[in-house]
Amino acid sequence: MYSHPLPVRVRALVLGGGIHGVGVLHDLSSRGWRDIHLIEKSALGSGTSSKTTKLIHGGLRYLRRVHDFSLVNEALYERRTLMDLASDIVHPFELYMPILKSGGVPGFVLKSGLLLYDFLAGKQKIKTHRTVSLNDVMTNVPIVDPSSFRSFFSFWDAQTDDLALVRRVADSSIKLGASITESCEAKSIWPCDDGWIVEVKTQSGSTFKISALYVINCLGPWANRFLEDSHVAPTHKAINNKGVHLVVGDLGLKVGLFLQSPKDDRIFFLLPWQGKSLIGTTEDLFEGNPDQISVSDKEIGYLLENCNQYLKNPIKEKDIQATFAGLRWLAIEKGHGLSSTSRAYTIGEKMGGRGFLLTIYGGKMTTYRVLSKMIGDRITTHFGEFRPSNTHQKKYWATSEGSSAELPSVLERYQVHP
């Protein structure tokens, strides 16, 4: 679908077509740069960027860590920005947060978190949180067994089609003069006097060398492996945070459910999405091969067990239509495990001749635009031709009418459950 000819030399080369890759491409193109190119080994958004929980959110659960408050504040601002820029694919979304009768986080703690969430949102707030009546609960989430809960809160975030958002940002870049080649894999990289040389391999098996002043490594879980295979030492050690999701039929949900497991205090979600229902959670350390990620029987059992204890009628494994799993690549904070490692982004930098190589660690779909702007600022300042980013202006975005291709259905995107 995206099949621009491979260049011999570019000012900036982006590796990886997830949300951060296309975000960087869009940012640079919005500054007037045209000599920029992106390569993706399969299809844009086919990795973690299309295997999210489908929420554009501030990160309510990140309020457990004081030094993540600024990240939440930033994400809440970006939530509103994306709703304004792409209102057809990023829209307000209500979630109910039940308070358990026994176990889990106490109600007063959750209430305090919601008050802080509203405060941090400020003028960007969608709606103020509130207590929900039992009548509203039974109308909007009729599958819930109310006997399990003491009360319910309502709060608002936004929901999106993650793959559609990646494609929209990519199309916006092309509209502004950038180019993209899918089915083209970065195999190795090395520095040279004029920046960096990247060897790539196309789907046909042909290899090419692309020279670039700046290279932005947005390969996510493959980022460090790519560098190590090229004998380039990564700037940071990192871990993979795995998120798993189940797709079932329409459960009649009119709002989402933000649930907590009383056994381990993990958060999981039950959400309506595109005529289906999603059950999902994150916070699993993944140490295997990113190319072989899947949802295990153990993970399916965990999600069903935790979800079913709150429902009138249990969801059975035979009800699962598809599964998907994604990985978020996080720089390791010294002395912290996965659950206490920040979701803030980190940018590694290595010089090569006149230019440099940047590697992205962490980041969220919600705040991809901020991270992309930081990278654009760094590159254009170093080049000596700083121009401001314009991705906050709607005229620099493609429209739905300019979409490059029809999106696959839910079941076409993910692994069908046997």
MARMAR-703329 format. One record per residue (C-alpha): residue number from 1; x negated, y, z negated. Coordinates in steps of 0.02 Angstrom, whole numbers, plus 50000, padded with zeros to 5 digits. Layout:
// MARMAR-703329
PT  NUM  X  Y  Z
...
This chain:
// MARMAR-703329
PT  1  50000  50000  50000
PT  2  49858  50120  49955
PT  3  49730  50081  50089
PT  4  49627  50236  50126
PT  5  49458  50200  50209
PT  6  49312  50178  50090
PT  7  49197  50329  50086
PT  8  49008  50323  50099
PT  9  48982  50471  49983
PT  10  49102  50561  49865
PT  11  49087  50691  49732
PT  12  49186  50584  49607
PT  13  49228  50399  49612
PT  14  49358  50327  49493
PT  15  49351  50142  49451
PT  16  49518  50066  49401
PT  17  49697  50107  49448
PT  18  49784  50108  49281
PT  19  49864  50263  49205
PT  20  49696  50337  49154
PT  21  49617  50307  49324
PT  22  49757  50389  49422
PT  23  49766  50522  49286
PT  24  49585  50573  49313
PT  25  49611  50572  49501
PT  26  49765  50683  49484
PT  27  49677  50802  49366
PT  28  49528  50829  49482
PT  29  49638  50846  49635
PT  30  49746  50975  49544
PT  31  49588  51081  49524
PT  32  49562  51084  49712
PT  33  49438  50941  49726
PT  34  49467  50837  49882
PT  35  49306  50735  49895
PT  36  49367  50607  49767
PT  37  49417  50425  49782
PT  38  49488  50285  49673
PT  39  49465  50097  49694
PT  40  49571  49961  49612
PT  41  49534  49776  49622
PT  42  49717  49724  49639
PT  43  49867  49841  49641
PT  44  49887  50007  49550
PT  45  49959  49984  49377
PT  46  49952  49794  49385
PT  47  49851  49781  49223
PT  48  49895  49844  49050
PT  49  49975  50003  49118
PT  50  50128  49904  49175
PT  51  50131  49792  49022
PT  52  50173  49919  48888
PT  53  50323  49934  48772
PT  54  50393  50062  48897
PT  55  50392  50202  48768
PT  56  50322  50377  48785
PT  57  50306  50412  48601
PT  58  50216  50511  48469
PT  59  50159  50358  48372
PT  60  50267  50358  48216
PT  61  50172  50210  48143
PT  62  50006  50302  48162
PT  63  50058  50418  48021
PT  64  49989  50287  47901
PT  65  49818  50368  47932
PT  66  49796  50552  47890
PT  67  49660  50578  48020
PT  68  49778  50516  48156
PT  69  49902  50658  48122
PT  70  49823  50764  48258
PT  71  49841  50620  48381
PT  72  50026  50607  48339
PT  73  50049  50795  48358
PT  74  49963  50791  48527
PT  75  50068  50642  48584
PT  76  50230  50728  48533
PT  77  50183  50878  48639
PT  78  50141  50767  48786
PT  79  50304  50672  48766
PT  80  50399  50832  48801
PT  81  50282  50880  48943
PT  82  50308  50715  49034
PT  83  50496  50725  49009
PT  84  50491  50894  49097
PT  85  50372  50842  49237
PT  86  50452  50674  49279
PT  87  50626  50679  49205
PT  88  50690  50543  49321
PT  89  50571  50413  49249
PT  90  50536  50483  49073
PT  91  50695  50513  48975
PT  92  50750  50536  48793
PT  93  50778  50374  48701
PT  94  50857  50341  48533
PT  95  50792  50209  48412
PT  96  50867  50142  48251
PT  97  50752  50102  48107
PT  98  50834  49983  47981
PT  99  50785  49983  47797
PT  100  50771  49805  47733
PT  101  50863  49751  47576
PT  102  50707  49661  47519
PT  103  50527  49673  47576
PT  104  50450  49786  47706
PT  105  50408  49969  47686
PT  106  50521  50057  47560
PT  107  50656  50173  47627
PT  108  50586  50329  47544
PT  109  50418  50300  47630
PT  110  50501  50282  47800
PT  111  50608  50436  47765
PT  112  50450  50535  47724
PT  113  50370  50475  47886
PT  114  50521  50530  47988
PT  115  50521  50701  47904
PT  116  50337  50721  47948
PT  117  50369  50658  48126
PT  118  50502  50792  48150
PT  119  50388  50925  48075
PT  120  50241  50881  48187
PT  121  50354  50884  48341
PT  122  50406  51063  48302
PT  123  50486  51145  48454
PT  124  50451  50988  48557
PT  125  50570  50886  48449
PT  126  50706  50794  48545
PT  127  50828  50776  48399
PT  128  50811  50774  48211
PT  129  50813  50604  48127
PT  130  50973  50557  48035
PT  131  51055  50420  47935
PT  132  51166  50308  48042
PT  133  51338  50247  47991
PT  134  51378  50062  47994
PT  135  51509  50097  48127
PT  136  51377  50174  48241
PT  137  51263  50026  48210
PT  138  51394  49898  48260
PT  139  51439  50001  48414
PT  140  51262  50027  48477
PT  141  51174  49868  48418
PT  142  51314  49741  48399
PT  143  51193  49594  48390
PT  144  51125  49651  48221
PT  145  51175  49564  48060
PT  146  51205  49713  47944
PT  147  51191  49604  47788
PT  148  51001  49605  47809
PT  149  50985  49793  47792
PT  150  51012  49926  47660
PT  151  51036  50071  47783
PT  152  50982  50135  47954
PT  153  50891  50289  48015
PT  154  50899  50358  48192
PT  155  50754  50448  48276
PT  156  50708  50492  48454
PT  157  50563  50460  48571
PT  158  50562  50436  48760
PT  159  50569  50283  48873
PT  160  50491  50259  49044
PT  161  50458  50139  49185
PT  162  50271  50124  49158
PT  163  50232  50060  49333
PT  164  50336  50198  49411
PT  165  50240  50327  49311
PT  166  50072  50259  49371
PT  167  50134  50264  49551
PT  168  50202  50441  49530
PT  169  50037  50505  49466
PT  170  49944  50416  49607
PT  171  50062  50488  49738
PT  172  50037  50660  49662
PT  173  49849  50640  49685
PT  174  49868  50591  49867
PT  175  49985  50738  49896
PT  176  49842  50850  49840
PT  177  49711  50768  49952
PT  178  49636  50624  49850
PT  179  49618  50447  49920
PT  180  49644  50272  49848
PT  181  49595  50097  49902
PT  182  49679  49945  49824
PT  183  49613  49765  49834
PT  184  49437  49832  49815
PT  185  49334  49778  49665
PT  186  49185  49867  49588
PT  187  49049  49736  49572
PT  188  48896  49831  49510
PT  189  48828  50005  49478
PT  190  48655  50082  49463
PT  191  48586  50259  49445
PT  192  48497  50352  49583
PT  193  48423  50526  49608
PT  194  48588  50587  49678
PT  195  48702  50513  49544
PT  196  48759  50332  49555
PT  197  48779  50192  49681
PT  198  48928  50075  49662
PT  199  48936  49912  49758
PT  200  49114  49860  49797
PT  201  49194  49706  49873
PT  202  49352  49710  49977
PT  203  49488  49579  49987
PT  204  49413  49516  50150
PT  205  49248  49481  50062
PT  206  49151  49625  50139
PT  207  49035  49726  50026
PT  208  49003  49913  50035
PT  209  48899  50038  49939
PT  210  48976  50203  49886
PT  211  48868  50347  49826
PT  212  48946  50464  49699
PT  213  48887  50610  49596
PT  214  49010  50566  49458
PT  215  49083  50395  49418
PT  216  49228  50374  49297
PT  217  49242  50197  49227
PT  218  49427  50169  49190
PT  219  49418  49979  49195
PT  220  49489  49957  49020
PT  221  49456  49781  48953
PT  222  49332  49752  49096
PT  223  49235  49915  49069
PT  224  49091  49851  48963
PT  225  49079  49685  49055
PT  226  49058  49780  49218
PT  227  48918  49885  49143
PT  228  48830  49737  49062
PT  229  48837  49637  49224
PT  230  48755  49787  49308
PT  231  48618  49795  49172
PT  232  48684  49962  49112
PT  233  48699  49969  48923
PT  234  48874  50023  48865
PT  235  48881  50175  48751
PT  236  49005  50094  48631
PT  237  49056  49924  48568
PT  238  49241  49891  48588
PT  239  49381  49770  48549
PT  240  49541  49721  48637
PT  241  49707  49754  48552
PT  242  49836  49635  48625
PT  243  50019  49675  48645
PT  244  50144  49537  48687
PT  245  50322  49552  48751
PT  246  50468  49439  48792
PT  247  50602  49479  48922
PT  248  50777  49413  48888
PT  249  50947  49452  48960
PT  250  51051  49604  48916
PT  251  51093  49595  48729
PT  252  51213  49741  48734
PT  253  51091  49865  48656
PT  254  51132  50048  48680
PT  255  50982  50105  48577
PT  256  50816  50027  48531
PT  257  50771  49943  48367
PT  258  50611  49987  48274
PT  259  50589  49837  48158
PT  260  50464  49782  48027
PT  261  50409  49609  47978
PT  262  50425  49588  47789
PT  263  50288  49455  47789
PT  264  50146  49559  47862
PT  265  50220  49736  47882
PT  266  50190  49732  48070
PT  267  50304  49834  48181
PT  268  50398  49756  48325
PT  269  50530  49820  48445
PT  270  50693  49761  48521
PT  271  50735  49875  48668
PT  272  50854  49887  48815
PT  273  50762  49912  48979
PT  274  50821  49903  49159
PT  275  50966  49784  49127
PT  276  50861  49670  49016
PT  277  50806  49670  48835
PT  278  50625  49673  48777
PT  279  50553  49602  48617
PT  280  50375  49658  48584
PT  281  50235  49694  48463
PT  282  50051  49742  48460
PT  283  49906  49728  48336
PT  284  49827  49562  48388
PT  285  49640  49550  48413
PT  286  49601  49467  48580
PT  287  49427  49395  48608
PT  288  49455  49292  48766
PT  289  49435  49326  48950
PT  290  49545  49474  49002
PT  291  49576  49388  49169
PT  292  49663  49245  49078
PT  293  49777  49337  48958
PT  294  49950  49265  48928
PT  295  50082  49251  48792
PT  296  50052  49096  48685
PT  297  50182  48980  48609
PT  298  50127  49042  48438
PT  299  50160  49223  48486
PT  300  50330  49177  48557
PT  301  50372  49089  48395
PT  302  50316  49238  48291
PT  303  50423  49361  48388
PT  304  50578  49252  48389
PT  305  50564  49211  48204
PT  306  50545  49392  48153
PT  307  50679  49455  48270
PT  308  50808  49321  48233
PT  309  50811  49349  48046
PT  310  50903  49512  48082
PT  311  51026  49452  48214
PT  312  51198  49374  48205
PT  313  51156  49248  48340
PT  314  50976  49192  48361
PT  315  50882  49214  48523
PT  316  50817  49044  48580
PT  317  50665  49006  48684
PT  318  50777  48952  48827
PT  319  50843  49131  48832
PT  320  50670  49199  48877
PT  321  50663  49246  49060
PT  322  50486  49313  49070
PT  323  50336  49360  48963
PT  324  50194  49484  48979
PT  325  50041  49536  48881
PT  326  49927  49687  48893
PT  327  49762  49741  48817
PT  328  49712  49909  48749
PT  329  49524  49935  48748
PT  330  49471  50022  48587
PT  331  49301  50085  48533
PT  332  49255  50004  48367
PT  333  49248  50118  48217
PT  334  49111  50064  48098
PT  335  49184  49977  47946
PT  336  49360  49965  48019
PT  337  49459  49815  48080
PT  338  49588  49816  48218
PT  339  49735  49879  48116
PT  340  49633  50026  48048
PT  341  49545  50071  48210
PT  342  49609  50234  48280
PT  343  49707  50241  48443
PT  344  49617  50403  48485
PT  345  49513  50400  48643
PT  346  49324  50398  48658
PT  347  49222  50445  48811
PT  348  49050  50368  48837
PT  349  48926  50462  48947
PT  350  48767  50408  49037
PT  351  48664  50520  49149
PT  352  48608  50463  49321
PT  353  48504  50585  49424
PT  354  48607  50742  49452
PT  355  48770  50666  49396
PT  356  48839  50554  49260
PT  357  48944  50401  49223
PT  358  49091  50417  49104
PT  359  49175  50266  49022
PT  360  49346  50279  48940
PT  361  49384  50186  48778
PT  362  49557  50189  48700
PT  363  49691  50312  48745
PT  364  49880  50297  48760
PT  365  49995  50310  48909
PT  366  50083  50455  48822
PT  367  49922  50558  48809
PT  368  49838  50505  48971
PT  369  49853  50681  49042
PT  370  49756  50759  48896
PT  371  49615  50633  48912
PT  372  49610  50660  49100
PT  373  49598  50848  49073
PT  374  49450  50826  48955
PT  375  49360  50725  49088
PT  376  49404  50852  49223
PT  377  49340  50994  49115
PT  378  49176  50902  49082
PT  379  49146  50861  49266
PT  380  49191  51030  49341
PT  381  49092  51123  49208
PT  382  48939  51016  49241
PT  383  48959  51040  49428
PT  384  48956  51228  49400
PT  385  49126  51253  49479
PT  386  49249  51252  49336
PT  387  49430  51267  49384
PT  388  49576  51238  49264
PT  389  49683  51083  49272
PT  390  49857  51106  49346
PT  391  49939  50940  49305
PT  392  50056  51031  49186
PT  393  50138  51118  49334
PT  394  50278  51028  49423
PT  395  50228  51091  49596
PT  396  50070  50985  49583
PT  397  50175  50827  49565
PT  398  50250  50715  49697
PT  399  50438  50689  49692
PT  400  50538  50528  49687
PT  401  50578  50554  49872
PT  402  50392  50547  49909
PT  403  50369  50377  49825
PT  404  50253  50263  49921
PT  405  50349  50100  49901
PT  406  50496  50017  49815
PT  407  50454  49953  49643
PT  408  50465  49767  49606
PT  409  50605  49705  49493
PT  410  50574  49662  49311
PT  411  50558  49475  49343
PT  412  50447  49505  49495
PT  413  50323  49599  49387
PT  414  50297  49473  49248
PT  415  50265  49289  49219
PT  416  50430  49195  49230
PT  417  50454  49088  49075
PT  418  50479  48903  49116
